[in-house]
Amino acid sequence: MSKFAVYNLETAPEDSKPVLEKLKASVGAIPNLAGMMSGSPQLIEAFVNIREIWQKTSFTPLEREVVAATNAVTNECTYCVAIHSTFALKEGLESSELDLIRAGQSPVEPRLKALSDFSRKVMFNRGNISESDLEAFLTADFTKEQALELLVGAANSVLANFTNHLTHAPLDDFLKSQAWSATA
């Protein structure tokens, strides 16, 4: 049992309500993790604002979900793996490619492989990327600007992943089919 509440539009702190309404309009619901984040108006505002900036990057919706799922696995965030698995499938990621990401491996498709590999290394190495890692990313037809944009996705992931580690958000019903746990 978590010591943190899952807030909704009626129970959230007043300063969190407008941000939750904006998130609900964008996602169609208020996921439990966002409900828990709203216990801090500053946290939910930061998360939603960074999420909106992440959506404005040059990455496609599918590529953003590959990054988010990769980061969630790298950070062993059970909630975030489930939600980004759900969203990645909705964006058209092949289930076989998603299975690889969920297993901590790389997708087979070359561009998604380069993206997932680079994101994993950024997250795991806390941004300390070698020249060869950057070159592999650029060789897959990504740009230097996208290497920088990926840091917005990393920031978004860290907020969500670390919040879940602290709060232990229960999976929403719509995520239960994508439940995940880290392997030892």
ChimeraX commands (.cxc) that place a marker at each C-alpha (Angstrom):
marker #1 position 0.00,0.00,0.00 radius 0.5
marker #1 position 1.41,3.35,-1.01 radius 0.5
marker #1 position 1.66,6.27,1.41 radius 0.5
marker #1 position 0.69,8.50,-1.53 radius 0.5
marker #1 position -2.84,9.15,-2.73 radius 0.5
marker #1 position -4.11,8.76,-6.27 radius 0.5
marker #1 position -5.85,12.08,-6.81 radius 0.5
marker #1 position -8.51,12.86,-9.38 radius 0.5
marker #1 position -10.07,16.09,-10.60 radius 0.5
marker #1 position -12.27,16.33,-7.52 radius 0.5
marker #1 position -9.69,15.48,-4.85 radius 0.5
marker #1 position -6.45,16.93,-6.23 radius 0.5
marker #1 position -4.91,20.06,-4.73 radius 0.5
marker #1 position -6.48,23.13,-6.36 radius 0.5
marker #1 position -3.26,24.13,-8.13 radius 0.5
marker #1 position -3.03,20.66,-9.73 radius 0.5
marker #1 position -6.56,20.60,-11.16 radius 0.5
marker #1 position -5.99,22.78,-14.26 radius 0.5
marker #1 position -2.95,20.70,-15.22 radius 0.5
marker #1 position -4.85,17.44,-14.69 radius 0.5
marker #1 position -7.64,18.77,-16.89 radius 0.5
marker #1 position -5.10,19.57,-19.61 radius 0.5
marker #1 position -3.60,16.06,-19.32 radius 0.5
marker #1 position -7.03,14.44,-19.43 radius 0.5
marker #1 position -7.88,16.39,-22.59 radius 0.5
marker #1 position -4.66,15.17,-24.20 radius 0.5
marker #1 position -4.63,11.53,-23.04 radius 0.5
marker #1 position -8.33,10.90,-22.54 radius 0.5
marker #1 position -7.91,9.94,-18.89 radius 0.5
marker #1 position -5.87,10.74,-15.83 radius 0.5
marker #1 position -3.57,7.75,-15.35 radius 0.5
marker #1 position -2.97,6.72,-11.75 radius 0.5
marker #1 position 0.67,7.81,-11.85 radius 0.5
marker #1 position -0.37,11.33,-12.92 radius 0.5
marker #1 position -2.96,11.27,-10.14 radius 0.5
marker #1 position -0.18,10.58,-7.68 radius 0.5
marker #1 position 2.08,13.22,-9.24 radius 0.5
marker #1 position -0.67,15.78,-8.72 radius 0.5
marker #1 position -0.08,15.58,-4.97 radius 0.5
marker #1 position 2.61,18.14,-5.85 radius 0.5
marker #1 position 1.27,20.84,-8.16 radius 0.5
marker #1 position 4.85,21.64,-9.19 radius 0.5
marker #1 position 5.64,18.04,-10.13 radius 0.5
marker #1 position 2.52,17.49,-12.22 radius 0.5
marker #1 position 2.99,20.86,-13.92 radius 0.5
marker #1 position 6.63,20.07,-14.73 radius 0.5
marker #1 position 5.70,16.63,-16.04 radius 0.5
marker #1 position 2.85,17.85,-18.25 radius 0.5
marker #1 position 4.85,20.79,-19.60 radius 0.5
marker #1 position 7.90,18.65,-20.42 radius 0.5
marker #1 position 5.57,16.06,-21.98 radius 0.5
marker #1 position 4.11,18.76,-24.24 radius 0.5
marker #1 position 7.59,19.91,-25.26 radius 0.5
marker #1 position 8.60,16.28,-25.91 radius 0.5
marker #1 position 5.60,15.94,-28.23 radius 0.5
marker #1 position 6.81,18.97,-30.23 radius 0.5
marker #1 position 10.20,17.42,-31.02 radius 0.5
marker #1 position 11.02,16.05,-34.45 radius 0.5
marker #1 position 10.56,12.45,-33.31 radius 0.5
marker #1 position 7.44,10.67,-34.51 radius 0.5
marker #1 position 4.86,9.51,-31.95 radius 0.5
marker #1 position 6.11,5.94,-32.45 radius 0.5
marker #1 position 9.74,6.98,-31.92 radius 0.5
marker #1 position 8.78,8.86,-28.75 radius 0.5
marker #1 position 7.09,5.74,-27.41 radius 0.5
marker #1 position 10.15,3.62,-28.23 radius 0.5
marker #1 position 12.26,6.09,-26.24 radius 0.5
marker #1 position 9.81,6.14,-23.33 radius 0.5
marker #1 position 9.49,2.34,-23.21 radius 0.5
marker #1 position 13.26,1.90,-23.45 radius 0.5
marker #1 position 13.80,4.40,-20.64 radius 0.5
marker #1 position 11.14,2.77,-18.48 radius 0.5
marker #1 position 12.79,-0.64,-18.87 radius 0.5
marker #1 position 16.24,0.84,-18.23 radius 0.5
marker #1 position 14.95,2.48,-15.04 radius 0.5
marker #1 position 12.88,-0.60,-14.13 radius 0.5
marker #1 position 9.66,1.39,-13.83 radius 0.5
marker #1 position 6.88,-1.20,-13.90 radius 0.5
marker #1 position 4.09,1.35,-14.31 radius 0.5
marker #1 position 5.85,3.23,-17.11 radius 0.5
marker #1 position 6.69,0.06,-19.03 radius 0.5
marker #1 position 3.00,-0.87,-18.96 radius 0.5
marker #1 position 1.72,2.53,-20.08 radius 0.5
marker #1 position 4.33,3.04,-22.79 radius 0.5
marker #1 position 3.87,-0.52,-24.05 radius 0.5
marker #1 position 0.17,0.26,-24.42 radius 0.5
marker #1 position 0.87,3.55,-26.19 radius 0.5
marker #1 position 3.62,2.06,-28.41 radius 0.5
marker #1 position 1.28,-0.65,-29.68 radius 0.5
marker #1 position -1.36,2.03,-30.33 radius 0.5
marker #1 position 1.24,3.92,-32.40 radius 0.5
marker #1 position 1.89,0.82,-34.50 radius 0.5
marker #1 position 4.97,-0.76,-32.95 radius 0.5
marker #1 position 5.10,-4.45,-33.83 radius 0.5
marker #1 position 4.53,-6.61,-30.76 radius 0.5
marker #1 position 7.73,-8.55,-31.52 radius 0.5
marker #1 position 9.71,-5.29,-31.41 radius 0.5
marker #1 position 7.99,-4.28,-28.17 radius 0.5
marker #1 position 8.79,-7.68,-26.64 radius 0.5
marker #1 position 12.47,-7.07,-27.33 radius 0.5
marker #1 position 12.39,-3.64,-25.69 radius 0.5
marker #1 position 10.54,-5.05,-22.67 radius 0.5
marker #1 position 13.28,-7.71,-22.39 radius 0.5
marker #1 position 15.93,-4.98,-22.28 radius 0.5
marker #1 position 17.05,-5.72,-25.81 radius 0.5
marker #1 position 17.00,-3.71,-29.02 radius 0.5
marker #1 position 14.35,-3.72,-31.73 radius 0.5
marker #1 position 15.36,-5.38,-34.99 radius 0.5
marker #1 position 14.29,-2.53,-37.29 radius 0.5
marker #1 position 17.56,-0.59,-37.81 radius 0.5
marker #1 position 16.32,2.95,-37.11 radius 0.5
marker #1 position 14.35,1.92,-34.01 radius 0.5
marker #1 position 17.35,-0.14,-32.87 radius 0.5
marker #1 position 19.65,2.88,-33.12 radius 0.5
marker #1 position 17.11,5.06,-31.30 radius 0.5
marker #1 position 16.52,2.54,-28.50 radius 0.5
marker #1 position 20.24,1.83,-28.11 radius 0.5
marker #1 position 21.09,5.53,-27.93 radius 0.5
marker #1 position 18.29,6.28,-25.46 radius 0.5
marker #1 position 19.30,3.35,-23.25 radius 0.5
marker #1 position 22.91,4.55,-23.20 radius 0.5
marker #1 position 21.88,8.14,-22.45 radius 0.5
marker #1 position 19.77,6.95,-19.53 radius 0.5
marker #1 position 22.11,4.27,-18.22 radius 0.5
marker #1 position 25.25,6.42,-18.52 radius 0.5
marker #1 position 23.50,9.60,-17.30 radius 0.5
marker #1 position 24.21,11.39,-20.56 radius 0.5
marker #1 position 27.86,10.35,-20.86 radius 0.5
marker #1 position 27.84,9.27,-24.49 radius 0.5
marker #1 position 30.90,8.16,-26.41 radius 0.5
marker #1 position 31.72,9.45,-29.87 radius 0.5
marker #1 position 31.00,5.98,-31.28 radius 0.5
marker #1 position 27.57,5.91,-29.58 radius 0.5
marker #1 position 26.71,9.29,-31.08 radius 0.5
marker #1 position 28.05,8.24,-34.47 radius 0.5
marker #1 position 25.88,5.09,-34.46 radius 0.5
marker #1 position 22.83,7.28,-33.74 radius 0.5
marker #1 position 23.73,9.74,-36.50 radius 0.5
marker #1 position 24.44,6.96,-38.98 radius 0.5
marker #1 position 20.84,5.77,-38.55 radius 0.5
marker #1 position 19.72,9.06,-40.12 radius 0.5
marker #1 position 19.13,10.93,-36.88 radius 0.5
marker #1 position 20.56,14.41,-36.38 radius 0.5
marker #1 position 22.67,16.15,-33.76 radius 0.5
marker #1 position 19.59,18.20,-32.92 radius 0.5
marker #1 position 17.66,14.99,-32.27 radius 0.5
marker #1 position 20.42,13.81,-29.95 radius 0.5
marker #1 position 19.72,16.95,-27.93 radius 0.5
marker #1 position 15.93,16.60,-28.25 radius 0.5
marker #1 position 16.21,13.10,-26.84 radius 0.5
marker #1 position 17.23,14.70,-23.54 radius 0.5
marker #1 position 13.72,16.16,-23.28 radius 0.5
marker #1 position 12.39,12.60,-23.47 radius 0.5
marker #1 position 14.92,11.53,-20.86 radius 0.5
marker #1 position 13.76,14.30,-18.51 radius 0.5
marker #1 position 10.13,13.31,-19.03 radius 0.5
marker #1 position 10.99,9.68,-18.32 radius 0.5
marker #1 position 12.98,10.47,-15.19 radius 0.5
marker #1 position 10.08,12.44,-13.71 radius 0.5
marker #1 position 7.63,9.60,-14.33 radius 0.5
marker #1 position 9.97,6.68,-13.59 radius 0.5
marker #1 position 11.29,8.12,-10.34 radius 0.5
marker #1 position 7.83,9.20,-9.19 radius 0.5
marker #1 position 6.63,5.64,-9.60 radius 0.5
marker #1 position 9.61,4.30,-7.65 radius 0.5
marker #1 position 8.64,6.65,-4.81 radius 0.5
marker #1 position 4.86,6.23,-4.94 radius 0.5
marker #1 position 4.24,2.72,-6.35 radius 0.5
marker #1 position 1.24,3.73,-8.47 radius 0.5
marker #1 position -1.29,0.94,-9.01 radius 0.5
marker #1 position -1.81,-0.02,-12.64 radius 0.5
marker #1 position -4.94,1.36,-14.21 radius 0.5
marker #1 position -7.30,-1.29,-15.58 radius 0.5
marker #1 position -6.45,-0.31,-19.18 radius 0.5
marker #1 position -2.76,-1.11,-18.50 radius 0.5
marker #1 position -3.08,-4.50,-16.81 radius 0.5
marker #1 position -2.66,-6.45,-20.04 radius 0.5
marker #1 position 0.82,-4.87,-20.35 radius 0.5
marker #1 position 1.93,-5.49,-16.75 radius 0.5
marker #1 position 5.70,-5.93,-16.52 radius 0.5
marker #1 position 8.30,-6.71,-13.92 radius 0.5
marker #1 position 12.07,-6.48,-14.06 radius 0.5
marker #1 position 13.87,-9.79,-14.33 radius 0.5
marker #1 position 16.62,-10.58,-11.89 radius 0.5
marker link #1:1,2 radius 0.2
marker link #1:2,3 radius 0.2
marker link #1:3,4 radius 0.2
marker link #1:4,5 radius 0.2
marker link #1:5,6 radius 0.2
marker link #1:6,7 radius 0.2
marker link #1:7,8 radius 0.2
marker link #1:8,9 radius 0.2
marker link #1:9,10 radius 0.2
marker link #1:10,11 radius 0.2
marker link #1:11,12 radius 0.2
marker link #1:12,13 radius 0.2
marker link #1:13,14 radius 0.2
marker link #1:14,15 radius 0.2
marker link #1:15,16 radius 0.2
marker link #1:16,17 radius 0.2
marker link #1:17,18 radius 0.2
marker link #1:18,19 radius 0.2
marker link #1:19,20 radius 0.2
marker link #1:20,21 radius 0.2
marker link #1:21,22 radius 0.2
marker link #1:22,23 radius 0.2
marker link #1:23,24 radius 0.2
marker link #1:24,25 radius 0.2
marker link #1:25,26 radius 0.2
marker link #1:26,27 radius 0.2
marker link #1:27,28 radius 0.2
marker link #1:28,29 radius 0.2
marker link #1:29,30 radius 0.2
marker link #1:30,31 radius 0.2
marker link #1:31,32 radius 0.2
marker link #1:32,33 radius 0.2
marker link #1:33,34 radius 0.2
marker link #1:34,35 radius 0.2
marker link #1:35,36 radius 0.2
marker link #1:36,37 radius 0.2
marker link #1:37,38 radius 0.2
marker link #1:38,39 radius 0.2
marker link #1:39,40 radius 0.2
marker link #1:40,41 radius 0.2
marker link #1:41,42 radius 0.2
marker link #1:42,43 radius 0.2
marker link #1:43,44 radius 0.2
marker link #1:44,45 radius 0.2
marker link #1:45,46 radius 0.2
marker link #1:46,47 radius 0.2
marker link #1:47,48 radius 0.2
marker link #1:48,49 radius 0.2
marker link #1:49,50 radius 0.2
marker link #1:50,51 radius 0.2
marker link #1:51,52 radius 0.2
marker link #1:52,53 radius 0.2
marker link #1:53,54 radius 0.2
marker link #1:54,55 radius 0.2
marker link #1:55,56 radius 0.2
marker link #1:56,57 radius 0.2
marker link #1:57,58 radius 0.2
marker link #1:58,59 radius 0.2
marker link #1:59,60 radius 0.2
marker link #1:60,61 radius 0.2
marker link #1:61,62 radius 0.2
marker link #1:62,63 radius 0.2
marker link #1:63,64 radius 0.2
marker link #1:64,65 radius 0.2
marker link #1:65,66 radius 0.2
marker link #1:66,67 radius 0.2
marker link #1:67,68 radius 0.2
marker link #1:68,69 radius 0.2
marker link #1:69,70 radius 0.2
marker link #1:70,71 radius 0.2
marker link #1:71,72 radius 0.2
marker link #1:72,73 radius 0.2
marker link #1:73,74 radius 0.2
marker link #1:74,75 radius 0.2
marker link #1:75,76 radius 0.2
marker link #1:76,77 radius 0.2
marker link #1:77,78 radius 0.2
marker link #1:78,79 radius 0.2
marker link #1:79,80 radius 0.2
marker link #1:80,81 radius 0.2
marker link #1:81,82 radius 0.2
marker link #1:82,83 radius 0.2
marker link #1:83,84 radius 0.2
marker link #1:84,85 radius 0.2
marker link #1:85,86 radius 0.2
marker link #1:86,87 radius 0.2
marker link #1:87,88 radius 0.2
marker link #1:88,89 radius 0.2
marker link #1:89,90 radius 0.2
marker link #1:90,91 radius 0.2
marker link #1:91,92 radius 0.2
marker link #1:92,93 radius 0.2
marker link #1:93,94 radius 0.2
marker link #1:94,95 radius 0.2
marker link #1:95,96 radius 0.2
marker link #1:96,97 radius 0.2
marker link #1:97,98 radius 0.2
marker link #1:98,99 radius 0.2
marker link #1:99,100 radius 0.2
marker link #1:100,101 radius 0.2
marker link #1:101,102 radius 0.2
marker link #1:102,103 radius 0.2
marker link #1:103,104 radius 0.2
marker link #1:104,105 radius 0.2
marker link #1:105,106 radius 0.2
marker link #1:106,107 radius 0.2
marker link #1:107,108 radius 0.2
marker link #1:108,109 radius 0.2
marker link #1:109,110 radius 0.2
marker link #1:110,111 radius 0.2
marker link #1:111,112 radius 0.2
marker link #1:112,113 radius 0.2
marker link #1:113,114 radius 0.2
marker link #1:114,115 radius 0.2
marker link #1:115,116 radius 0.2
marker link #1:116,117 radius 0.2
marker link #1:117,118 radius 0.2
marker link #1:118,119 radius 0.2
marker link #1:119,120 radius 0.2
marker link #1:120,121 radius 0.2
marker link #1:121,122 radius 0.2
marker link #1:122,123 radius 0.2
marker link #1:123,124 radius 0.2
marker link #1:124,125 radius 0.2
marker link #1:125,126 radius 0.2
marker link #1:126,127 radius 0.2
marker link #1:127,128 radius 0.2
marker link #1:128,129 radius 0.2
marker link #1:129,130 radius 0.2
marker link #1:130,131 radius 0.2
marker link #1:131,132 radius 0.2
marker link #1:132,133 radius 0.2
marker link #1:133,134 radius 0.2
marker link #1:134,135 radius 0.2
marker link #1:135,136 radius 0.2
marker link #1:136,137 radius 0.2
marker link #1:137,138 radius 0.2
marker link #1:138,139 radius 0.2
marker link #1:139,140 radius 0.2
marker link #1:140,141 radius 0.2
marker link #1:141,142 radius 0.2
marker link #1:142,143 radius 0.2
marker link #1:143,144 radius 0.2
marker link #1:144,145 radius 0.2
marker link #1:145,146 radius 0.2
marker link #1:146,147 radius 0.2
marker link #1:147,148 radius 0.2
marker link #1:148,149 radius 0.2
marker link #1:149,150 radius 0.2
marker link #1:150,151 radius 0.2
marker link #1:151,152 radius 0.2
marker link #1:152,153 radius 0.2
marker link #1:153,154 radius 0.2
marker link #1:154,155 radius 0.2
marker link #1:155,156 radius 0.2
marker link #1:156,157 radius 0.2
marker link #1:157,158 radius 0.2
marker link #1:158,159 radius 0.2
marker link #1:159,160 radius 0.2
marker link #1:160,161 radius 0.2
marker link #1:161,162 radius 0.2
marker link #1:162,163 radius 0.2
marker link #1:163,164 radius 0.2
marker link #1:164,165 radius 0.2
marker link #1:165,166 radius 0.2
marker link #1:166,167 radius 0.2
marker link #1:167,168 radius 0.2
marker link #1:168,169 radius 0.2
marker link #1:169,170 radius 0.2
marker link #1:170,171 radius 0.2
marker link #1:171,172 radius 0.2
marker link #1:172,173 radius 0.2
marker link #1:173,174 radius 0.2
marker link #1:174,175 radius 0.2
marker link #1:175,176 radius 0.2
marker link #1:176,177 radius 0.2
marker link #1:177,178 radius 0.2
marker link #1:178,179 radius 0.2
marker link #1:179,180 radius 0.2
marker link #1:180,181 radius 0.2
marker link #1:181,182 radius 0.2
marker link #1:182,183 radius 0.2
marker link #1:183,184 radius 0.2
view
